[in-house]
Amino acid sequence: MTRVTVQDLRASRLCFQGARPWFRRHGLDWQAFLATGLDAEVLRATGDALALRVIAIAEAREAAEAGREPSNG
């Protein structure tokens, strides 16, 4: 299971000022995300296109760390 981290958010070049209220709107804990990250499926469930962008970056990061290509799922 992919874990999305604050580093993935930074790599996606999304605005941190907008991310905090976005988390609040979706009932997600911003502080927990900063501390430990969040399962990609939790973000995917929002259906938000920007969340999907961050998930793709997280999947690519994890694939690179494992020495393999990212999945297209």
C-alpha distances in whole Angstrom, upper triangle without the diagonal:
4,6,10,13,17,17,15,17,20,19,19,23,23,25,24,27,26,22,23,25,23,20,23,24,21,21,18,19,20,21,18,16,18,18,14,12,10,7,7,8,11,12,12,14,17,18,19,19,19,16,15,16,15,11,13,14,11,9,13,13,10,12,15,14,13,16,15,15,13,12,14,12
4,6,10,13,13,11,14,17,16,16,19,19,22,21,24,23,19,21,23,20,18,22,22,19,20,17,18,18,19,16,14,16,16,12,10,9,6,5,8,10,11,11,14,16,16,17,17,16,13,12,13,11,8,10,10,7,6,10,10,7,10,13,12,12,15,14,14,11,11,13,12
4,6,10,11,9,12,14,14,15,18,17,20,18,21,21,17,18,21,18,16,19,20,18,18,15,15,14,15,12,10,12,12,9,6,5,5,6,9,10,10,12,14,15,17,17,17,16,13,13,14,11,8,11,11,7,8,11,10,9,12,14,13,14,17,17,17,14,15,16,15
4,7,8,6,8,11,11,11,14,14,16,15,18,17,13,15,18,15,13,17,18,16,16,13,13,12,14,12,8,10,11,9,5,5,6,6,9,10,9,11,13,14,15,15,15,13,10,11,11,7,6,9,8,5,8,11,10,10,13,14,14,15,18,18,17,14,15,16,16
4,5,5,7,9,10,11,13,13,14,13,16,16,13,14,17,15,13,17,19,17,17,14,13,11,12,10,7,7,9,7,4,7,9,9,13,13,11,14,17,17,18,17,17,14,12,13,13,9,9,12,10,7,11,13,10,11,14,15,14,16,19,19,19,17,18,20,19
4,5,5,6,9,10,11,11,12,10,13,14,10,12,15,14,13,16,18,17,17,14,13,10,10,10,7,6,8,9,7,9,12,12,16,15,13,16,18,18,19,17,17,14,12,14,13,10,11,14,11,10,14,15,12,14,17,17,16,19,21,22,22,19,21,22,22
4,5,5,6,9,10,11,13,11,15,16,13,15,18,17,16,19,21,20,21,17,16,14,14,14,11,9,11,11,9,12,14,14,17,17,15,17,20,20,21,19,18,15,14,15,13,10,11,13,10,9,12,12,10,12,15,14,14,17,19,20,19,17,20,21,21
4,5,5,6,9,10,12,12,15,15,12,15,18,16,15,19,20,19,20,17,16,14,15,15,11,11,13,12,9,11,12,11,15,15,13,14,18,17,18,16,15,12,11,11,10,6,8,9,6,6,9,10,8,10,13,13,13,16,18,18,17,14,17,18,18
4,5,5,7,6,8,8,12,11,9,11,14,13,12,16,17,16,18,15,15,12,14,14,10,10,13,13,10,11,13,12,15,15,12,14,17,16,16,14,13,10,9,11,9,6,9,11,8,9,12,13,12,14,17,17,17,20,21,21,20,17,19,19,20
4,5,5,6,8,8,12,12,11,13,16,15,15,18,20,19,21,18,17,14,16,16,13,11,14,15,13,14,17,16,19,18,16,18,21,19,20,17,16,12,12,14,12,9,12,13,10,11,14,14,12,15,18,17,17,21,22,22,21,19,21,22,22
4,5,8,11,11,15,15,13,16,19,17,18,21,22,21,23,20,20,17,19,19,15,14,17,17,14,16,17,15,19,19,16,18,21,20,20,17,16,12,13,13,10,8,11,11,7,9,12,11,10,13,15,14,15,18,19,19,18,16,18,19,20
4,5,9,11,14,13,12,15,17,15,16,19,20,19,21,19,19,17,19,19,15,15,18,18,15,15,17,14,17,18,14,15,19,17,17,14,12,9,10,10,7,6,9,9,7,9,12,11,11,15,16,16,17,20,21,20,18,16,18,18,19
4,7,9,12,11,11,14,16,15,16,20,20,20,22,20,20,17,19,20,17,16,19,19,17,18,19,17,21,20,17,18,21,19,19,16,14,10,12,13,10,9,13,13,11,13,16,15,15,18,20,19,20,23,24,24,22,20,22,21,22
4,6,9,8,8,11,13,11,13,16,16,17,19,17,18,15,17,18,15,15,18,19,16,16,18,16,19,18,15,16,19,16,17,13,12,8,10,12,10,9,12,13,12,14,17,17,16,19,21,21,22,25,26,26,24,21,22,22,22
4,5,5,6,9,11,10,12,15,16,16,18,17,17,14,16,18,15,14,18,19,17,18,20,19,21,20,16,19,21,18,18,15,14,11,12,15,13,12,15,17,15,17,20,20,20,22,25,24,25,28,29,29,27,25,26,25,26
4,5,5,7,9,10,11,13,14,15,17,15,14,11,13,15,12,11,15,16,15,16,19,18,21,19,16,19,20,18,19,16,16,13,13,16,15,13,16,18,16,17,20,21,20,22,25,25,25,28,29,29,28,25,27,27,27
4,6,6,8,9,11,12,13,15,17,15,15,12,14,17,15,14,17,19,17,18,21,21,23,21,18,21,22,19,20,17,18,14,15,18,17,16,19,21,20,20,24,24,23,26,28,28,29,31,33,33,32,29,30,30,29
4,6,6,6,9,10,11,13,15,14,14,12,15,17,14,14,18,19,17,17,20,19,21,18,15,18,19,16,17,14,14,11,12,16,15,14,17,19,18,19,22,23,23,25,27,28,28,31,33,32,30,27,28,27,27
4,6,5,6,9,10,11,12,11,11,8,12,13,11,11,15,16,13,14,16,15,17,15,12,15,16,13,15,12,13,10,10,14,13,11,14,17,16,16,19,21,20,22,25,25,25,28,30,29,28,25,26,25,24
4,5,5,6,9,10,11,9,9,6,9,12,10,10,14,15,14,14,17,17,19,16,14,17,17,15,17,15,16,13,13,17,17,15,17,20,19,19,22,24,23,24,27,28,27,30,32,32,31,28,28,28,27
4,5,5,6,9,10,10,10,9,12,14,13,14,17,18,17,16,19,19,19,16,14,17,17,14,16,14,16,14,14,17,18,16,18,21,21,21,24,26,25,27,29,30,30,33,35,34,33,29,30,29,28
4,5,5,6,9,8,10,9,13,14,12,14,17,18,15,14,16,15,16,13,11,14,14,10,13,10,12,10,10,14,14,13,15,18,18,18,21,23,23,24,27,28,28,30,32,32,30,26,26,26,24
4,6,5,6,5,7,6,10,11,9,11,14,15,12,11,14,14,14,11,10,13,13,10,13,11,14,12,10,14,15,13,15,18,18,17,20,22,22,23,26,27,27,29,31,31,29,26,26,25,24
4,5,5,6,7,7,11,12,12,14,16,17,15,14,17,17,17,14,13,16,15,12,15,14,17,15,14,18,19,17,18,22,22,21,24,26,26,26,29,31,30,32,35,34,33,29,29,29,27
4,6,8,10,11,14,15,14,17,19,20,18,16,18,17,17,14,12,15,13,10,13,12,15,14,13,17,18,17,18,22,22,22,24,27,27,27,30,32,32,33,36,35,33,30,29,28,26
4,6,9,10,14,14,13,16,18,18,15,13,14,14,13,10,9,12,10,7,11,10,14,13,11,14,17,16,16,19,20,20,22,24,25,25,27,29,29,31,33,32,31,27,26,25,23
4,7,9,12,12,12,15,17,17,15,13,14,15,14,11,11,14,12,10,14,14,17,16,14,17,19,18,18,22,22,21,23,26,26,26,29,31,30,31,34,33,32,29,28,28,25
4,6,9,9,8,11,13,13,11,9,11,12,13,9,9,12,12,10,14,13,16,15,12,16,17,15,15,19,20,18,20,23,23,22,26,27,27,28,31,30,29,26,26,26,24
4,6,5,6,9,10,11,10,9,12,14,15,11,12,15,15,14,17,17,19,17,15,18,19,17,17,21,20,18,21,24,23,23,26,27,26,28,31,31,30,27,27,28,26
4,6,5,6,9,10,9,10,13,14,16,13,12,16,16,15,18,16,19,16,14,17,18,15,16,20,19,17,20,23,21,22,25,26,25,27,30,30,29,26,27,27,26
4,5,5,6,9,9,11,14,16,18,15,15,19,19,18,21,20,22,19,17,20,21,17,18,22,21,19,22,24,22,22,26,27,25,27,30,31,31,28,29,30,28
4,5,5,6,7,8,11,14,16,13,14,17,18,17,20,20,22,19,17,19,20,17,17,21,20,17,20,22,20,20,24,25,23,25,28,29,29,26,27,28,26
4,5,5,4,6,9,11,14,11,11,15,16,15,18,17,19,16,13,16,16,13,13,17,16,14,17,19,17,17,21,22,21,23,25,26,25,23,23,24,23
4,6,6,9,13,14,17,15,14,18,19,18,21,19,21,17,15,18,18,14,15,18,17,14,18,20,17,18,21,22,20,23,26,26,26,24,25,26,25
4,6,9,13,15,18,16,16,20,21,21,23,22,23,21,18,21,21,17,17,20,19,16,19,21,18,18,22,22,20,23,26,27,27,25,26,28,27
4,7,10,12,15,14,14,17,19,19,22,21,22,20,17,19,19,15,15,18,17,14,16,18,16,15,19,20,18,20,23,24,24,22,23,25,24
4,7,9,12,11,11,14,16,16,18,17,19,16,13,15,15,12,11,15,14,11,13,16,14,13,17,18,17,18,21,22,22,19,20,22,20
4,6,8,7,8,11,12,13,15,15,17,15,11,13,14,11,10,14,14,11,13,16,15,14,17,19,18,19,22,22,22,18,19,20,18
4,5,6,7,9,10,12,14,15,16,15,12,12,14,12,9,13,13,10,11,15,14,13,16,18,17,18,21,20,20,16,16,17,15
4,5,5,6,9,10,11,12,13,12,9,9,11,9,6,9,11,8,9,12,13,12,14,17,17,17,20,19,18,14,14,14,12
4,5,5,6,9,10,12,13,14,10,10,13,12,9,12,14,12,12,15,16,15,17,20,20,20,22,21,20,16,15,15,12
4,6,5,7,10,11,14,13,10,11,14,12,10,14,15,13,14,18,18,17,19,22,22,22,25,24,23,19,18,18,15
4,5,6,8,8,10,10,6,8,10,9,8,11,13,12,13,16,17,16,19,21,21,22,25,23,22,18,17,17,15
4,5,6,7,9,10,7,6,10,10,8,10,13,12,12,16,17,17,18,21,22,22,24,22,20,16,15,14,12
4,5,8,11,12,9,10,13,13,11,14,17,16,16,19,21,20,22,24,25,25,28,26,24,20,18,17,14
4,5,9,10,8,9,12,12,12,15,17,16,17,20,21,21,23,26,26,27,29,27,25,22,20,19,17
4,6,9,7,8,11,12,11,13,16,16,17,19,21,21,23,25,26,27,29,27,24,20,19,17,15
4,6,5,6,9,10,11,13,15,15,17,19,20,21,23,25,26,27,28,27,24,20,19,18,16
4,5,5,6,9,10,11,13,14,15,17,19,20,21,23,25,26,27,25,22,18,18,16,15
4,5,5,6,9,10,11,13,14,16,17,19,20,21,23,25,26,24,22,18,18,17,16
4,5,5,6,9,10,11,12,14,15,16,18,20,21,22,24,23,20,17,17,16,15
4,5,5,6,9,10,10,12,14,15,16,18,20,21,22,20,18,14,14,12,11
4,5,5,7,9,10,11,13,14,15,17,19,20,21,19,17,13,14,13,13
4,5,5,6,9,10,11,12,14,15,16,18,20,19,17,13,14,14,14
4,5,5,6,9,10,10,12,14,15,16,18,17,15,11,11,11,11
4,5,5,6,9,10,10,12,14,15,16,14,12,8,9,9,10
4,5,5,6,9,10,10,12,14,15,14,12,9,11,12,13
4,5,5,6,9,10,10,12,14,13,12,9,11,13,13
4,5,5,6,9,10,10,12,11,9,6,8,9,10
4,5,5,6,9,10,10,9,7,5,8,10,12
4,5,5,6,9,10,10,10,8,11,14,15
4,5,5,6,8,9,9,8,10,13,14
4,5,5,6,5,6,5,8,11,13
4,5,5,6,7,8,11,14,16
4,5,8,10,10,14,17,18
4,6,9,10,12,16,17
4,7,10,13,16,18
4,7,9,13,15
4,7,9,12
4,7,9
4,6
4
